[in-house]
């Protein structure tokens, strides 16, 4: 056997001075990722707790509201024939002076009441009418319902306003980065054991290992659904949501080009979500055509309902009434089965279908987002979807609590207890560049990164007390 000869040190190729030794690369990379994961968790965990709690409750909106408002949602007796929509609207507006009905929702269940969206003396109100007598069996202020409270908590942290909404979006975007960086930190680097990776070690309750496993193991199992749940909520966001919508329209992956049945496209600035209720996400910004007003008797609501049935729009659907002389009827349904989504604009004089957009007409991206929204709301595959969503929300709260407990156990007195800076500057800069690239895709993340860097350089490093507190 031929012996291996090791060349003398003087003849070995010189090592690149810019090359990082493998023994230092991976620890520095781990330290850099851990540091970002730590700071993001410390800052945004409280907001994620609120989002997870409110979202977990909101998932069961149909069951909870069905119990809370059961006397409003069902009738006492089912009669052989129901009143027409126009009779119900006229009777309601006579019985409640100062009321203006904007839309009516038809249901496919004979024992359910008819929902009327109305403005009562300037207050947005939902009114529930017995379809057989026309009597109003209940009224709800739209800003004071169960769903309105938890929706506001979930999207605006209850306090409301643009800043709260942007903060929710920022927390959601950082949550995506927390999941990705967390998976990197969880990934076994040596010979992996099932314990501590896919099953938690619970033999020492209260230990840091116990809380670490309660944090990392559920996060691993729920990581995919957490990503899907967070990403499917971003189309509603104020900044990234608009970018998603613009991208879908620019690439023709939202709804098909605007089409009218008998006239050219108007220079409309009104979009469907501004004049109609129960509009699917994919058609919220669909331009609203104008009617061919003049010389005709307007259609009654009942006739528009017959058009909806002829066009095979699946109930429950909502008919929004025309606004102004050139306004149109809108038939819409953001159906619990996304494949039944529909948005139609109807000329109120001729009955012509001016716009008809169904789920089958959506582009690839709009279909994907629509399915994601249904999953986010727990509607895509029934009660198992609700339970999986609830499990994910509970998991997020558990991860937040366990992370806080771990931090308190390792936090030294008088310091924040953050992971130390990596020794390799190039690794730090590389990870920072990756984070900035994520900030380009998610603008609020980018702005927060710039704010943190400015705070670090201009404030923390210049004040000894803060510098000591933030040091490892």
C-alpha positions in Angstrom: 0.0 0.0 0.0 1.3 3.4 -1.0 1.9 5.7 2.0 0.4 9.1 2.1 3.0 11.8 2.3 2.1 15.1 4.0 3.8 18.0 2.3 5.9 20.3 4.5 4.2 23.4 5.7 6.3 25.5 3.4 4.9 23.8 0.3 1.2 23.9 1.3 -1.0 26.3 -0.6 -1.4 29.5 1.4 -4.8 30.0 3.1 -7.0 32.8 1.8 -7.0 35.4 4.5 -10.7 36.2 3.7 -11.7 32.6 4.1 -13.6 31.8 7.3 -12.6 28.5 9.0 -15.5 26.0 9.0 -15.1 25.6 12.8 -16.0 29.3 13.1 -18.5 29.7 10.3 -21.4 27.6 11.5 -21.2 28.8 15.2 -21.1 32.4 14.0 -24.0 31.8 11.6 -26.0 30.1 14.4 -25.3 33.0 16.8 -26.3 35.6 14.2 -29.6 33.9 13.4 -30.3 33.3 17.1 -29.7 37.0 17.8 -32.2 38.1 15.2 -34.7 35.5 16.4 -34.3 36.6 20.0 -34.9 40.3 19.3 -37.8 39.7 17.0 -39.4 37.4 19.6 -38.9 39.8 22.5 -40.5 42.7 20.5 -43.4 40.9 18.7 -44.4 38.0 21.0 -47.0 40.1 22.9 -48.6 41.2 19.6 -48.6 37.6 18.3 -50.3 36.5 21.5 -53.1 39.0 20.8 -53.4 37.9 17.2 -53.4 34.2 18.1 -56.0 34.6 20.8 -58.4 36.8 18.8 -57.9 34.6 15.7 -58.5 31.4 17.6 -61.8 32.8 18.9 -62.8 34.3 15.5 -62.4 30.9 13.8 -65.6 29.8 15.6 -67.6 32.9 14.7 -70.4 30.9 13.0 -71.0 28.7 16.1 -70.5 31.5 18.7 -72.8 34.0 16.9 -75.3 31.2 16.1 -75.6 30.7 19.9 -75.4 34.4 20.9 -77.9 35.6 18.3 -80.0 32.5 17.8 -83.3 34.4 18.4 -82.4 36.8 15.6 -81.0 34.2 13.1 -84.0 31.8 13.1 -87.7 32.1 12.7 -90.3 30.6 15.1 -92.4 29.1 12.3 -91.9 28.4 8.6 -94.8 29.4 6.4 -95.7 28.0 3.0 -94.7 31.2 1.2 -92.3 34.1 1.9 -92.8 37.8 1.3 -90.8 39.3 -1.6 -87.7 41.2 -0.8 -89.3 44.5 -1.9 -92.2 44.0 0.6 -89.8 43.2 3.4 -87.6 46.3 2.6 -90.7 48.6 2.3 -92.2 47.3 5.5 -88.9 47.8 7.4 -88.4 51.3 6.2 -92.0 52.3 7.2 -91.6 50.7 10.6 -88.2 52.3 11.3 -88.2 55.9 10.1 -84.7 57.1 9.3 -83.6 53.7 8.0 -82.1 53.2 4.6 -81.5 49.6 3.4 -78.3 49.1 1.4 -78.3 45.3 0.9 -80.3 42.1 1.5 -78.8 38.6 2.0 -80.7 35.6 0.8 -80.2 32.2 2.5 -80.9 28.7 1.4 -82.3 27.7 4.8 -86.1 28.2 5.2 -85.8 28.5 8.9 -83.3 31.4 8.8 -84.1 35.1 8.9 -83.3 37.5 6.1 -80.3 39.8 6.8 -80.6 43.5 5.9 -77.7 45.9 6.0 -78.9 49.3 6.8 -78.0 52.8 7.9 -80.2 53.9 10.8 -79.8 57.6 11.6 -76.2 57.4 10.4 -75.4 54.2 12.3 -74.4 51.0 10.4 -76.9 48.4 11.5 -77.7 44.8 10.7 -81.4 44.0 10.8 -82.9 40.5 10.8 -86.3 40.1 9.3 -88.8 37.1 9.4 -89.1 36.3 5.7 -92.7 35.1 6.2 -94.1 38.1 8.1 -91.6 40.8 7.3 -91.2 41.7 11.0 -87.8 42.7 12.3 -86.8 40.2 15.0 -83.5 41.8 15.9 -81.1 44.6 15.3 -77.3 44.8 15.9 -75.0 47.8 15.8 -72.3 46.6 13.4 -69.6 48.2 15.5 -70.7 46.4 18.7 -71.1 42.8 17.6 -69.0 39.8 18.8 -67.4 39.5 15.4 -66.7 43.2 15.1 -64.9 43.3 18.5 -62.6 40.3 17.7 -62.1 41.4 14.1 -60.9 44.8 15.4 -58.7 43.1 18.0 -57.2 40.9 15.2 -56.6 43.6 12.7 -56.2 46.7 14.8 -55.5 45.6 18.3 -58.9 47.0 19.4 -57.5 50.5 19.6 -58.1 51.0 15.9 -56.6 53.3 13.3 -54.0 53.0 10.6 -51.0 52.8 13.0 -52.5 49.8 14.8 -53.2 48.1 11.5 -49.6 48.7 10.4 -48.3 47.3 13.6 -50.4 44.1 13.2 -49.0 43.8 9.6 -45.4 44.3 10.9 -45.9 41.7 13.6 -47.3 39.2 11.0 -44.4 39.8 8.7 -41.8 39.3 11.5 -43.7 36.2 12.5 -42.8 34.6 9.2 -39.2 35.4 9.8 -39.5 34.0 13.3 -40.7 30.7 11.9 -38.0 30.5 9.3 -35.2 31.4 11.7 -36.7 29.1 14.4 -36.5 26.2 12.0 -32.9 26.9 11.4 -32.1 27.0 15.1 -34.1 23.8 15.7 -32.4 21.9 12.8 -30.3 19.0 14.3 -26.6 19.6 13.6 -25.2 16.4 15.1 -26.6 12.9 15.3 -30.2 13.7 16.0 -32.3 12.1 18.7 -36.1 11.9 18.5 -36.2 13.6 22.0 -35.9 17.3 21.8 -36.4 17.4 18.1 -39.8 15.8 17.2 -40.8 14.9 20.8 -40.4 17.1 23.9 -38.4 16.0 26.9 -40.8 16.5 29.8 -38.9 14.5 32.5 -37.6 17.7 34.3 -40.6 20.1 34.6 -39.6 23.7 35.1 -36.1 23.2 33.7 -34.8 25.3 30.8 -34.7 22.1 28.7 -38.3 21.5 29.5 -39.3 25.0 28.3 -37.0 24.9 25.3 -38.7 21.7 24.1 -42.2 23.2 24.7 -41.0 26.1 22.5 -39.2 24.3 19.7 -41.0 21.0 19.2 -44.6 22.4 18.7 -43.1 25.1 16.5 -41.6 22.4 14.3 -44.9 20.5 14.0 -47.0 23.6 13.4 -44.4 25.5 11.2 -46.0 24.8 7.8 -49.5 25.7 8.9 -48.2 28.8 10.8 -46.6 30.0 7.5 -49.8 29.3 5.6 -52.0 30.9 8.2 -49.8 34.1 8.4 -49.3 34.4 4.7 -53.0 33.9 3.9 -53.8 36.9 6.2 -51.4 39.3 4.5 -53.7 40.0 1.4 -55.8 42.0 3.9 -52.9 44.1 5.1 -52.6 47.8 4.4 -49.1 47.9 2.8 -48.2 44.4 1.6 -51.8 43.6 0.7 -51.9 46.5 -1.8 -48.6 45.2 -3.3 -50.1 41.7 -3.6 -53.2 43.1 -5.3 -51.1 45.3 -7.7 -48.9 42.3 -8.6 -51.9 40.1 -9.2 -53.5 42.6 -11.5 -50.2 43.5 -13.3 -49.6 39.8 -14.1 -53.2 39.1 -15.0 -53.3 36.5 -12.2 -56.3 38.1 -10.4 -59.6 38.5 -12.3 -59.9 38.6 -16.1 -59.9 41.9 -18.0 -62.9 44.0 -17.3 -65.7 43.1 -19.7 -69.2 44.6 -20.4 -71.9 42.8 -22.3 -73.0 45.7 -24.5 -71.0 48.8 -24.0 -67.4 50.0 -23.7 -65.5 50.1 -20.4 -66.2 53.4 -18.5 -63.6 55.5 -16.9 -64.8 54.3 -13.5 -63.0 55.1 -10.3 -65.6 53.3 -8.1 -64.6 49.7 -7.1 -67.0 47.0 -6.0 -66.0 46.9 -2.3 -67.1 50.6 -2.1 -70.7 49.9 -3.1 -71.4 46.3 -2.1 -71.3 43.9 0.8 -70.0 40.3 0.9 -67.6 40.8 -1.9 -64.8 38.2 -2.5 -61.2 39.4 -2.1 -60.4 38.8 -5.7 -63.1 41.2 -7.0 -63.0 43.9 -4.3 -61.3 46.2 -6.7 -63.3 45.3 -9.8 -64.4 48.5 -11.4 -68.2 49.2 -11.2 -69.9 49.9 -14.5 -72.6 52.6 -14.9 -76.2 51.8 -15.8 -77.9 52.9 -19.0 -80.3 55.2 -17.1 -83.3 56.9 -18.6 -86.8 55.9 -19.9 -87.2 52.7 -18.0 -88.9 51.5 -14.8 -86.2 50.3 -12.3 -86.2 46.6 -11.6 -87.4 45.4 -8.2 -85.1 43.6 -5.9 -87.1 40.4 -6.3 -86.5 40.5 -10.0 -82.7 40.8 -9.4 -82.9 37.8 -7.1 -84.6 35.9 -10.0 -81.7 36.9 -12.3 -79.2 35.6 -9.6 -81.1 32.3 -9.6 -81.1 32.1 -13.4 -77.4 32.8 -13.4 -77.0 29.9 -10.9 -75.4 32.0 -8.2 -75.3 29.8 -5.1 -77.0 31.0 -1.9 -76.3 32.6 0.5 -75.7 35.6 -1.7 -76.1 39.4 -1.1 -77.9 41.9 -3.4 -76.6 45.4 -2.9 -78.9 48.1 -4.0 -78.0 50.8 -6.6 -76.4 54.1 -5.4 -77.5 57.1 -7.4 -79.2 57.3 -10.8 -76.4 55.6 -12.7 -75.8 53.0 -10.0 -76.1 49.2 -10.5 -77.3 46.2 -8.5 -74.5 44.0 -7.3 -75.0 40.3 -6.6 -72.1 38.9 -4.6 -71.1 36.0 -2.5 -67.8 35.3 -0.7 -69.0 31.8 -0.3 -67.9 29.3 2.4 -67.1 27.1 -0.6 -64.7 29.3 -2.6 -65.6 27.6 -5.8 -69.0 29.2 -5.5 -67.7 32.8 -5.3 -69.5 35.2 -7.6 -69.6 38.9 -8.4 -72.3 40.3 -10.8 -73.2 43.8 -11.7 -76.8 44.2 -13.0 -78.2 47.1 -14.9 -81.2 48.2 -12.7 -83.3 49.2 -15.8 -82.7 46.6 -18.4 -81.7 43.7 -16.2 -78.5 43.2 -18.4 -75.6 41.4 -16.7 -72.8 44.0 -17.1 -70.2 42.0 -15.2 -70.0 38.4 -14.2 -66.9 37.1 -12.5 -66.7 33.6 -10.9 -64.0 31.6 -9.1 -63.4 29.8 -12.4 -62.5 33.2 -14.0 -59.9 34.1 -11.4 -56.3 33.9 -12.3 -53.9 31.5 -10.6 -52.8 33.9 -7.9 -56.4 35.0 -7.1 -57.5 31.4 -6.8 -54.6 30.6 -4.5 -55.3 33.7 -2.3 -59.0 32.9 -2.2 -58.3 29.4 -1.0 -55.8 30.8 1.5 -58.4 33.2 2.9 -61.0 30.5 3.3 -58.4 28.4 5.2 -57.4 31.4 7.3 -61.1 31.9 8.3 -61.6 28.1 9.0 -63.9 27.6 6.1 -61.9 25.6 3.5 -62.5 22.1 4.8 -65.1 22.5 7.6 -64.6 21.9 11.3 -61.2 20.1 10.9 -60.0 23.4 9.4 -61.3 25.2 12.5 -59.6 22.8 14.9 -56.3 22.9 13.0 -56.4 26.7 13.1 -57.2 26.6 16.8 -54.4 24.2 17.5 -52.0 26.5 15.6 -53.2 29.6 17.6 -52.8 27.7 20.9 -49.3 26.6 19.7 -48.3 30.2 19.0 -49.4 31.3 22.5 -47.5 28.3 24.0 -44.4 29.2 22.1 -44.6 32.8 23.3 -45.0 31.8 26.9 -42.3 29.2 26.8 -39.9 31.6 25.0 -40.5 34.3 27.7 -39.9 31.7 30.5 -36.6 30.5 28.8 -35.5 34.1 28.5 -36.2 34.9 32.2 -34.3 31.8 33.2 -31.1 32.8 31.3 -31.4 36.5 31.7 -28.5 37.9 33.9 -29.3 40.7 36.3 -28.9 44.2 34.9 -28.8 43.0 31.3 -31.3 42.1 28.5 -29.8 38.7 28.1 -29.5 38.8 24.3 -27.3 36.3 22.5 -23.8 37.7 21.9 -22.6 39.1 18.6 -21.0 36.5 16.3 -17.2 36.7 16.2 -17.1 36.8 12.4 -18.1 40.2 11.0 -18.7 38.9 7.5 -21.3 36.4 8.8 -23.1 39.2 10.7 -23.1 41.3 7.5 -24.2 38.4 5.4 -27.2 37.7 7.7 -28.0 41.4 7.8 -28.1 41.5 4.0 -30.5 38.6 3.9 -32.7 40.3 6.4 -32.6 43.5 4.3 -33.6 41.5 1.2 -36.6 40.2 3.2 -37.3 43.9 4.0 -37.5 44.7 0.3 -40.2 42.0 -0.1 -42.0 43.2 3.1 -41.7 47.0 3.2 -42.6 47.4 6.9 -39.9 44.9 7.9 -37.4 46.9 5.9 -38.4 50.1 7.6 -38.2 48.5 11.0 -34.7 47.1 10.2 -33.5 50.6 9.2 -35.0 52.0 12.4 -33.3 49.4 14.6 -29.9 49.9 12.9 -30.3 53.7 13.3 -31.2 53.2 17.0 -28.3 50.9 17.6 -25.7 53.2 16.0 -27.0 56.6 17.1 -28.4 55.8 20.6 -27.5 52.5 22.1 -23.8 52.5 21.3 -23.4 56.1 22.6 -25.1 55.7 26.0 -23.0 53.5 28.3 -26.0 52.3 30.4 -27.9 51.1 27.3 -24.7 49.6 25.7 -24.1 47.6 28.9 -27.8 46.5 29.1 -27.8 45.3 25.5 -24.4 43.6 25.7 -24.3 39.8 26.0 
